[in-house]
């Protein structure tokens, strides 16, 4: 029973004001069960769950992912509870399902990714009309915060891994330091200011459909270059960061380029397609054997895993092909700052369409 | 009456063992035993296990087979487990020095024990909680394995050999039962 009705609620049929004290009790209950990622959870009731389930044709008991080594499956119903707890609206649920599907296509996610000392985070990329329909941030501040879909959808994925797969910090989850912003990285591509095809098309979901692509990232480093009209100078700056030895542990690596609209438009104005940018960087990204050796990483400057050191003078290229350097366009057209995103493992190369209830 | 708050942890379990997993019978000694080395491909795992193998050969005249794990981060597939069961009396696996490979080493141990093969998994001390959690999940709470200090990956060749010598007694104790009865 509320003490005081708020203004305007005296009319017939108007809802009572919510009870903050009862809400706090419910939030603390969820913390006490060990369900939380550290932030308050939305306590979920059957009516709320039903609203989520109503957004998809999938059956509630359909299995949507398994982590074999821990013997756990997750079904649609459980995913919906976690999505609701994360603060998603019911209409976000088809995107959550597509994101989780895309994540579980990553070999590293099905393997040891969630347990790894690297503490990698899903990088979720959303394309298509769903961006506007659900109110994703598609412009400045692409990496957050401030927008409910961008924050709650990756959070839902994180809660599924914690609660449904049972991967808890310091137990099965063994990150040394982990990625800042783990479980909160969801970028809606700035298709409107990209000079190129939507990223989802590179993952096989063309035709402007709504689709989600996911890979795992260990970290990301900005490249701030607003200094030159020469696009190759900017490419060299990107190449320099891509080749940073500190981020290299195996002979080959993958990075995602999240280019700001200014950089992307600069490359396109110079006549470069996405593939041209990728090829330019593939040919040149790497370091000499000597540079690796000086950091104790001869085992990285090899042709094959566990192969012999290529020698001081050899140039060791670290990107083997276009799938190792996906390119996304995001952010505001207000400064020439792009992001090199380190990929954990290798992107599956697949964009998963968002399927709404028929 | 308010609605219940729903549980997000799910109830769908898949096939990984939750029933109690048995520990294999141990031989009284390793004399002449066929020892399978299951190398997880982490830095220094091969020299570490090979040195353990060499010391066992000197002491107990064992015969060694070496295998590298298909994927260090996850437990071995069924086909490999079958091969190990067929050609090894005991298995030594390691070195579990990361988040996923330490859990996988414990899981490999539990699975092989259930199949009747004694295992000494070598895991670095930083990963005791995760190895224990995986063993419990697999139906073998308190599963015993050998530990060595962390890190192993950055050790010199000589230091790796020292570590192997230090862990030898633990490995032998894990793989044998000289009391005449088995756990």
Boltz contact constraints between the chains, C-beta under 6 A:
constraints:
  - contact:
      token1: [A, 35]
      token2: [B, 8]
      max_distance: 6.0
  - contact:
      token1: [A, 43]
      token2: [B, 5]
      max_distance: 6.0
  - contact:
      token1: [A, 44]
      token2: [B, 6]
      max_distance: 6.0
  - contact:
      token1: [A, 45]
      token2: [B, 3]
      max_distance: 6.0
  - contact:
      token1: [A, 46]
      token2: [B, 3]
      max_distance: 6.0
  - contact:
      token1: [A, 49]
      token2: [B, 6]
      max_distance: 6.0
  - contact:
      token1: [A, 66]
      token2: [B, 14]
      max_distance: 6.0
  - contact:
      token1: [A, 69]
      token2: [B, 74]
      max_distance: 6.0
  - contact:
      token1: [A, 69]
      token2: [B, 75]
      max_distance: 6.0
  - contact:
      token1: [A, 70]
      token2: [B, 137]
      max_distance: 6.0
  - contact:
      token1: [A, 71]
      token2: [B, 13]
      max_distance: 6.0
  - contact:
      token1: [A, 71]
      token2: [B, 14]
      max_distance: 6.0
  - contact:
      token1: [A, 71]
      token2: [B, 16]
      max_distance: 6.0
  - contact:
      token1: [A, 73]
      token2: [B, 12]
      max_distance: 6.0
  - contact:
      token1: [A, 73]
      token2: [B, 14]
      max_distance: 6.0
  - contact:
      token1: [A, 74]
      token2: [B, 10]
      max_distance: 6.0
  - contact:
      token1: [A, 75]
      token2: [B, 12]
      max_distance: 6.0
  - contact:
      token1: [A, 78]
      token2: [B, 10]
      max_distance: 6.0
  - contact:
      token1: [A, 81]
      token2: [B, 6]
      max_distance: 6.0
  - contact:
      token1: [A, 81]
      token2: [B, 8]
      max_distance: 6.0
  - contact:
      token1: [A, 82]
      token2: [B, 8]
      max_distance: 6.0
  - contact:
      token1: [A, 85]
      token2: [B, 8]
      max_distance: 6.0
  - contact:
      token1: [A, 111]
      token2: [B, 73]
      max_distance: 6.0
  - contact:
      token1: [A, 111]
      token2: [B, 74]
      max_distance: 6.0
  - contact:
      token1: [A, 112]
      token2: [B, 73]
      max_distance: 6.0
  - contact:
      token1: [A, 112]
      token2: [B, 100]
      max_distance: 6.0
  - contact:
      token1: [A, 115]
      token2: [B, 99]
      max_distance: 6.0
  - contact:
      token1: [A, 115]
      token2: [B, 100]
      max_distance: 6.0
  - contact:
      token1: [A, 115]
      token2: [B, 103]
      max_distance: 6.0
  - contact:
      token1: [A, 116]
      token2: [B, 99]
      max_distance: 6.0
  - contact:
      token1: [A, 116]
      token2: [B, 100]
      max_distance: 6.0
  - contact:
      token1: [A, 117]
      token2: [B, 98]
      max_distance: 6.0
  - contact:
      token1: [A, 117]
      token2: [B, 99]
      max_distance: 6.0
  - contact:
      token1: [A, 163]
      token2: [B, 8]
      max_distance: 6.0
  - contact:
      token1: [A, 163]
      token2: [B, 9]
      max_distance: 6.0
  - contact:
      token1: [A, 164]
      token2: [B, 10]
      max_distance: 6.0
  - contact:
      token1: [A, 171]
      token2: [B, 129]
      max_distance: 6.0
  - contact:
      token1: [A, 171]
      token2: [B, 133]
      max_distance: 6.0
  - contact:
      token1: [A, 172]
      token2: [B, 130]
      max_distance: 6.0
  - contact:
      token1: [A, 172]
      token2: [B, 133]
      max_distance: 6.0
  - contact:
      token1: [A, 174]
      token2: [B, 99]
      max_distance: 6.0
  - contact:
      token1: [A, 174]
      token2: [B, 130]
      max_distance: 6.0
